[in-house]
Amino acid sequence: MRIIIPMAGMGKRMRPHTLTVPKPLIPIAGKPIVQRLVEDIAKVCQEPIEEVAFIVGRFGDKVEADLKGIAEKIGAKGSIHYQDEALGTAHAIMCAQDALLGKVVVAFADTLFKADFQLDTNADGTIWVQRVEDPRPFGVIKLNENNEITDFVEKPQEFVSDLAIIGIYYFRDGAYLRSELQYLLDNDIKDKGEYQLTNALENMKNKGTKFIPAVISEWLDCGNKNATVYTNQRYLEYIKDEEGLVASSAKLENAVIIPPVYIGDNVQITNSVIGPHVSIGNNSSVYNSIVSNSIVQESTNLKNGNVANSMLGNFVVYEGRQSDLSLGDYNTLID
């Protein structure tokens, strides 16, 4: 089994947090988004992951090494592939065409999920979906009486289905997917100016490929600051019973901790209330503050703050009052 993760986008909706790191490396409950994604996919697959192929922009050697390390944590090889121009989802996947072999999961890196199923790897293909109240902003699927997908409908303005495509796909034959994507590129078949995976899915379906749905129980978005803070909250609820959420090296002095929280290595918390739903990265410090429902990244210093629904990046210095914040790396803000 291989996992293909397109993640070359600039993450503009997450600025300033994506000015120094790509969005998929922003932490959720102590781990980068893309690591959470890879680990959760591995949990629902019924066989070992051989390779994780990351499709990136020119993010630099450190980011690439971090990504390879994420693959190694699940016993897989990590490979790096480049998409230098945004030409659509089909084009992005084809940037890792050497990894399109055998059984493949394609997962776009700004999506996390909670699933209560094991992936049926004997199916031709599986589209991961969630029921939504308003399907109009999404691509959706239609099913027949055999629970097979009959249609892919993009942003339906009249109701046809409430099963929204979340951006994760399984293919039993990666080489077949590669050939269908190559057909789009060779024949310059575009939708809205880009090469789209959905066009390949439609062609494969018309040739007899049977796609089935995998309905997840919760779909979590990391598209902007508020969505990411909410995802951190939900993830902490998922893992609240795990051990090690508060590092043994953390120093807590006159601190009140309201679970669930994640507190990283060498964090100093003094005269403060932390939680619920707070993640604090390694080597950060919090003094005389109240922090709830927030993400504080690494090596950040927070003093005299009453902080809620906030994201603070790495190497931030903040002294002040209650705020709804979105501070990027290396910012200094003193109220």
N, C-alpha and C positions, 0 to 999 in steps of 0.2 A: 504494500500500500504506500502511495505517495500523497503528500499534501502540497498543493500549489497555492501560494498566498501572494496575490498582487497587492502591492503597497507602495507604489511609486508616487502617489498623489502628494501634493504640497500641504494638505491639511489646513487650507486657508481659514476655514470656519473655526479652527482651534487656536488661531494666533491670539496672543503672543507665545503660547506654549509650544508651538511647532516651529519657532524661528531657529531653535538650536537643536532640536531632536525631532525625528519624524513622529507623527501622531501615534502609530502603533507601538511606540516604545514608551508612551506615557503610562505611568503605573496605575493599576486598579487593584486595590487591596494588597499592595506590596509587590505585585508582579506586572511587567509590561502587558498592555492589551494583547499584543500578538502572542505572548507566551501563554496567557490565559486561553486564547483561541486555540492554539496548537494542542495544549493539554486537554481541553474539553473535547476536541475532535478525536483525539487518541482514545479517550475514555469510551466513546460510543462505537468505535470501530472494533471489529471482532478479530483483528489480526495486527501484527506489529507494523509500525511505521518505518519504512526503509529510508525515506528521504523527505525532507521538507525544503521545497524550492521557494525562495523569497524573490519576488520581482520588485526591484527597488529603483529609485533614482540614484543619483551620485551622492550618497549619504556619508561616505568616508569609511576608512578602514575600521574604526572603532565600532561603528554601528554594524558593519558587516560581521565583525567578530562576535558581537553580542548576539546577532541573529543565529549564527552558526552554533553558538553556545546553547541557545534555546532548543534547537533541534537535538543537540547532543543530550540534553536533559531527559528526552524521551527515548534515547537509544537510537536516534536516526542521524543520518548525514545531513548537514545543512549545505545548501548550494545557493549561490547568489547569481541573479540574472538582472539585466538592466533594461528598463524602458525609458528611453531618453525623450520620447515624444508621446503625449497623451492622445492616442488614436482609438480609444475604446476598449471595452472589456475583452473582446476576442483578441485584439492585438496584444493586450497586456499578457494574457495567458500564453500566447504564442511566443512571447519573449523567453519563456521557460520550456520551449518545445522539446528539449532533450529529456525533460522529466515527465513528459506525457507518455508514459508506458504503463501497461497493466492497470491495476485499480488505482483510481485517482480521486481525491477530494479537492475541489477548488473552493477556496474560501476568501472572500474579500475582507480586508483586515480591520474594518471599522465596525464590525458586528460581533457581539458576544451573545450567548444564548444559554438557556437551561433546557436540557433535554432529558426525557425519561424513557428513552428507547435505545435499543442496540441497532446499529445500521445493518440493513439487509444487503450484504455484499454480493448476493446472487442476483439482485435486480440489475437490469440493463443500466438504469440510471435513477437517481433519487434527487428530487428538488426539495430543499428544506423550506418549510413555510410556517407561518403562524396566522391564526385567525385574528382579524383586526376589525374594529368597529366601523371605520371609514376606509374602504379599500381604494378610494379615488386617487390618493397620492402614490400608489404602489403598482408594481407589476403583480398580477395575480394569475392563478391557474384555475382551469375548469377540469372537473373529473367526470368519468363515466361510471356506470354501475359496477364496474370491476375495480374501482379505485385507481384507474389509470388516468394519466393527464392527457386531456384531449386538446387543450388550447392554452396558449400563453397570451394574456391580454395586458397591455401596458396602460396603466392609469385609467381604468374604465370610469366614465362619467355616469353611466347607468349600471346598476348592480348586475354583475355576472358571477361573482364569487367573493368570499371574504377571506380566502387563503392567500396571503401576501408572501411573495418570494423574498427571503431574507438575505440572499447572497451567498449561500453555501450549497454546493452541488456535488453529487457522487456519480462517477462514471466507471463502469466495470472495465471498459476498454479505452484506455487513454490514447492509444494510437489512432483509434477511430475518431475520437474527439479532435485530435490534432489534424487529421485529414480534412475534417469538416471546417475547422477554423482556417486551414490553409486555403480551402476553396473560396472562402469569403475574401481573403486577402488577394489571391490570384485574380479573382474576377471583380475586384474593387466593389464588393457589395457592402454598402453602408446604410446605416439608419441614422438620420440627423447628423450626418457628416462623420460618423465613427463606425468602426467595425464592432458589431455587438454579438455577445455570446448568445442572446436569445434567438438570433437568426440561425445560428448553428443548431440550437436545440430544436427549432421548428423543422429544419431540414432533416435532422436525425429522426424526429418523431414521424415525419412523413415517409421515411424509408423503413419504418417498422420498429424503431427503438421504443421500448415501453418504459416510460418514466412514471414513477410513483411518488407520492408525497411522503415526507417525514415531518410530522407536525410537532414542533417544539412547544414547550410550555411557557417560555418567556423569551422575548427578543429584546436585547439591550443594545442601545445605540451609543456610540462615542463620537458623534458628529460635531458637538459643540461643548462649551464648558458646562452648561446646566445638565445636558444629557450625560456627560461623563461623570459628574458628581453623583447623579442619580444611579448610574451603573455601579459606581463604587459602593453606594449604599446597599444596593441589592446584592452585590457580590459578597459583601461582608455578612449579610444575612445568610447566604448560601453556606459560607464556610465558618460560621461563628462557633461551631463545636470542634474545629480543628485545633490541634496543639501548636504552640509556637507563634501565635498571632502577636504576642508581646514578646519581643526578643529578650533573652536572658541578660544581655549586655545593656539594656535600657536602664537608665537611672531615674527613678521616680521619687521625688521628694515633696511631701505634702501635696500629693497629686490624687485626684479623684478620676478614676477610669470608668466610663459607662459603656459597656460592651453593646454591640460588637465594634471593635477597633482593630487596626493593625498598627503596631509600633515597631519600627525597624531597629537595626543594630546601632548601638552607641547614641541613642536618642536621650536627651536630657529634658525632663519635664519637672518644673518646679512651681509650686503654688498655683496650680492650674487644674481646670476641669476639662477632660478630653472625652468626647463622645456624646451621644452614640454616632456611629457611621463616620468615623474619622480614620484616615490612613496617613501616617507620618513616616517619611522616608529616612534612610540611614543618616546618622550624623547631624540631624536637625535638633533644635532646642526650642522649648516653649516655656516662657516665664510669665507669671501673673496674668494668665489668659484663660478664656473660655473658648473652646473650639468644638464645633459640632457640624456634622454632615459636610465634611470638607476633605480635600486632598492637599497635603503638604509634602512636597517632594524633598529631595536630599539636600543636606547641608544648608538648610534654611533656618533663620533665626526669627522667632515671633515673640514679641514682648508687648505686654499691656494691650492685648487684643481681645475683642469679643467677636469672634469670626464664625460665620455660618454660611452654608451653601457657597463655598469658595474653593478656588484652586490657587495654590502658590507653587511656583516652579522651583527649580534648583538654585541655590545660592541667593535666595531672596532675604533681604533684611526688612522686617516690617515692625513698626511700632505704631500703635494707634488705637482705634475704637472699632465698634461693630461695623462691618461692611459686607457687601456682596462683592467679592473680589474675583479678578482674573488677572493674576500677575505672572508674567513670563520669567524665564531664567534670568538671573543676575540683576533683577530689579531691586531698587531700594526705595521704600515709601515710608515717610515719617509724617504722621498727622500732627 
